[in-house]
């Protein structure tokens, strides 16, 4: 009996991929780690196996009788140490690809990221064909996803039938680990006092999961497919969240250099910093993409971006209503005054230059 293995099934994307595969009729085996929250997959009919993907023997056992692999597992935190990110996103991928080839797996769908493609030139959009831009190098999460994708491509060159999908920034319901949708939660809690000028492509988790299955069915071996939807400036994204939630957007938009100085100062203080230099560097880049290839070659079509934003907001309000700001909440007056001052200074400097 053939089996489809899904790694990372307890995460946001992985749980949706597992659910769609179950609906497709696949016989599923899901890898889970000790202590992983199982709520997102509790009602999915599947075999669950304990497996740390850095343990080659455990991976080898998980791959018995498997003919398809969806490798969705990975670490997404921008705050994780570089060693932890490379262990989860690179070492685990290399071991899984090597053991999948040894087991004679017929198809592997590897979940990469828009981070591996790199940001677009400022004010523009890009796709899978661009050379990786130098300004994104040295960001730990970005480096780890890029090198993890390289491991998948090396396996494809050795003959393993690998297809790669590169999701943009994922929103949607069900992010029990508070990974990519943490931005919305922080907005709802008024924990974003300031931001930088950047862009972000937002895509719905269910659309991403469908893209995985379409890549399995129609994707070319060794090819990668960007799965993105609406490109937002951060100004526009916060304005839309303000309209949907009734909570006033952050008042202060800082220049990148100033934001980095603030982050460095916070990192020097004891305790958990409100923002890190790695987070500022990522936020200040232009993550704007075209998904033409996925639409053309896979037949993939994303849903309306407004539905995605509303679904994410609704999910958090259903779960955490008591700790979220209500509609009508404004930013603190000191932040609004500071934001006015920053805009005035920026306007004067703009005229002078």
N, C-alpha and C positions, 0 to 999 in steps of 0.2 A: 504494500500500500504506500503510495507516494504521500509525502508530508511537506507542508510549507512551514518554514521556520521564520518567526518574527522576533528580532531582538529589539529591546527598548519598548516593549509593548505596554509598559506601565506609564510611559510618558504621553504627552499630549498628542503628537503626531502618530506615535506607535499604536496607541489605543484605537484611533480612528482607522488606521491601516488594518489592524487585526479585525475590527468589526466588519469592514467592507470585504475582507477576504472570507470571513465566515459567511457573509451573505452570498458571496460568489460560489460557496460550496466547498472551499478548500478544507482539507484536514489539517488542523493547526497545531503547532507546537510553539509555545511562547516562553522565551527565556525571562526569568525574573531573578532579581538579586535579593539577598537577605534584607528585610526591612523595607522593601519597595511597596508603595501604596497600591493595592490591587483593586480599588474601587472602580476604576475606569474599564476594567476587563472582567469584572466579577460575573457578568451575565453572558460572557462569550464562551461557547462550547469549544474547549481546547485543552490540550495537554500542557501543563505548566511544569517547567524544569528549572531548578536552581542552577544558575550558570553565571560565573564571572567571566566575561569575555577575554580577560587577560590570562585565564587559566586554560592552557592548550588542551589538557585532558578533558576538562569539562566541556569545552567547545566541541571536541571530537565526539563525545557522547551525545551532545545535543544534535549533531548533524547526522546521526544514524537514520537511514531510510529517507533522508530529506532530498527533494529534487528542486525545491525553490527556497531562496532565502531573501528576506527583506531585512536589510541591516539598517535599522532606524536608531539604534542606541547611540548615545554620545553625551558629552557634557557641554552645556551651553552657557554656563556662567561666565560673565566677563570678569568676575572677581576671583575665580579659582586660580590657584598657582599654575604656572606654566607647566610644571612637571605633571600635575594631575590632568590637565587638559590634553597633553600629548599622550599620556597613558591611556586615557579613555577614547580619544579620537583618532589616534595614530596606531599605537601598539595593538589595541584591541582589533582595529580594522585589519591590520596586517595578519594577525593570527587567524581571524575568521576567514579571510580570503584564502590563505594558504591551506587551511583545513577544508574549506569548501571545495577547492580544487582537488585535494587529495580524496575527498568523498565522492567526486564526480557529479557535483551539483549541476543541474541543467540551466539554471538561471539565477542571477543575483541582482537585486535592485539595491543600490547603495544610496543612502540618504546623505548628501553633502549639504551645502548651504550657499546662499548668495555670497557669504563671506569668502568662499573659495574662488568666486568669480572676481570679486573686488568691486569697489565703488566706481561709479561713472565719473567722467569729467564733470566739473562743476556746472550745474545748470542743464546738463544733458541726460541722456539715457544710454545704457549699454546692454550687451547680451553676452552669450557664452564665448564669442570669438575674440574678445579683447585680451591683450596681454595684461598680466596682473600688474596693477599700478603700484609704484614704489611707495606712495604715501600711506598705504595700508599695511606695509610690512612692519614687523615688530609689535603688532597687537597679538597677544597670546592666543586668544580664541581664534582669530582669523588665521594665524599661522598654523594652528593645529588642524583646523578644518581643511585648509589647503593641502597640508601634507597627508591628511587622512584620505582625501580624494586622490592624491597621487598614488597612494598604496592600492586603491581600487583600480586605477588606470594601469599600474604595473601588472596587477593580476590579470586584467583583460589582455594585456600584451603577451602574457604567458599562456593564454588560451582559455581563461575562465570567462564565461559569458556574462559580463557585468554591464549593467546600465546604470547611469548616475542621474539622480534628480537633485536639483539645487533649489530648495524652497527659499522664498523671501521671508520677511518677518511675519511669523504666524500668529494670528488672532483667532478667537473662537471660544466656544464653551468647553469646559472640562479640564482646564489647566490646573490640576490639583497640586502640581509641584511649583506653581507660580514661576514659570520659566519665561517664555516670550511675552505672555500677557501681563507680566508684572508692571509694565509701563502703564496699562490702563488702571490697574489697582492703585498704583501710586498716584495717578491723576485723581481718582475718586477719593483718595485720602488727603488730598492737597499736600503731597510730599514732593512735589516738583516746584520748588520756588523759582528756579531759573532754568534756562535752556540755551542751546547754541543754535546757530544757523546751519541746518543740515536737511537731508531728505531721507525718506524711508519708504520702501515698498511693502505694503500690507497685503497679506493673502489669507484666505479662510482655511482653517485646518481641514475641513471636509474636502475642499477643493484640492489641497495638497495630497490627502489620502487617495483621492480619485486619480491624481496624477501618478502616484506610485503604481497603481494597478494598470493604468494605461501604458506606463513605461515597461512594465512586465510583459504586456501583451503586444506592444507595437514598437518599443524603443530599439534603437540600433546598438549593437554591442560596442562598448567603448565610447558611446556618445553620452553627453550630459545635457540635461534639459532644465532650464530656469522655470520655476513655477512661481510666478508673481502676479500681482493684480494692479492695484491703484498706487501710483507714485504720489506721495505726500511730501511737501515741505513740512518741517515740524510746526511752523506757523499754522499751516492749513490743518494738520492733524489735530492740534490742540484746539483750534477754532471749531472743528467738527465735533470733537469730544465735548466741548463746552456747550454746543447747541443741543447735543443729544442728552447730556447729563444735567444741564442747568447749572453747572459749576463753572465759575469764571476761570479761564485759562491762566497759566503762569504769566506773571507780569513782566519778568525781566528776561530779555534776550541778551546774553553776554557775547562779546567777541571771543573767538576760540582761545586766543592767548590769555585773556583774562580768566576764562573758565579753567584753563590748565593750571594757572597760578592758584586759584581757589582750591582746586582738587589736590594739588601738591601740599598746600597748607593743611588741608583736612587729613591727608594721609600721614602727616607728621604728628598729629595729635593722637593721644591714646583712644582706644575704642574703635568701633566700626565707623568709617567715614561716610558722610552722606553721599558723596560722589567720589569716584576714583579717576585718575588720569587716563586709564584704559577706557573707561566709559565715556569720558569727554572726547577722546580721539575717535571712537567709533561714531558717536552722535554727530560729530562735526564733519563727517564725510557724506558724500552724495550717493546714497544707496538707491538708485533709480534704474529700473530695468525694463526691457522688452521681453515678452515671453512668446515671441512669434514662432520660434522653432517648436515649442511644445504644442502650440495650437495647430501648427501645420502638420507635424509628423505624428503626433499622438492623438489628435482630435480633442485636445483638452480645452475646456472653456471654464473660466472662473465665474463665480457668482457675483452679485452686486456688492460693492465694497461697503455700502451703507448698512446692509444686513449684517455684515461681519462685525462692524463696530457696535451695532446695537446688541447683537447676541453676546458679545464679550462683556459689555456693560451690564446687561441683564443678568448674566451668570454670576458676576460678583455681587450684584445687589441682592440676588436671591440668597446667597451664602453668607454675606458679611454686612448686611444692612446696618447693623448697630454701630459699626466702626467706620462707616463711610460717610462722607459729607453729603448733606441733603441738597436737593435742587434749590437754587437761589443763593448758594454759598459764594461769597466773594473772596478774593485773596486778601490777606492782612493789609491794612492801610500802609504800613511801612514798606511792604514790598511793592505796592502800587505806586507809592511815591518814588521809590528807588527806580522802578521801571520807567516812570515818566522822565526822571533825570537822565537815565541811560539813553533814552530815545532822543532827548533834546541834545545831549552831547554828540550823539551819532549824527543827528541832522546838521549840526554846526560843522563838524568835521567833514561831512559829505560835501557841504557847500565850499569849504576851504580847498578841498582837493579836486 
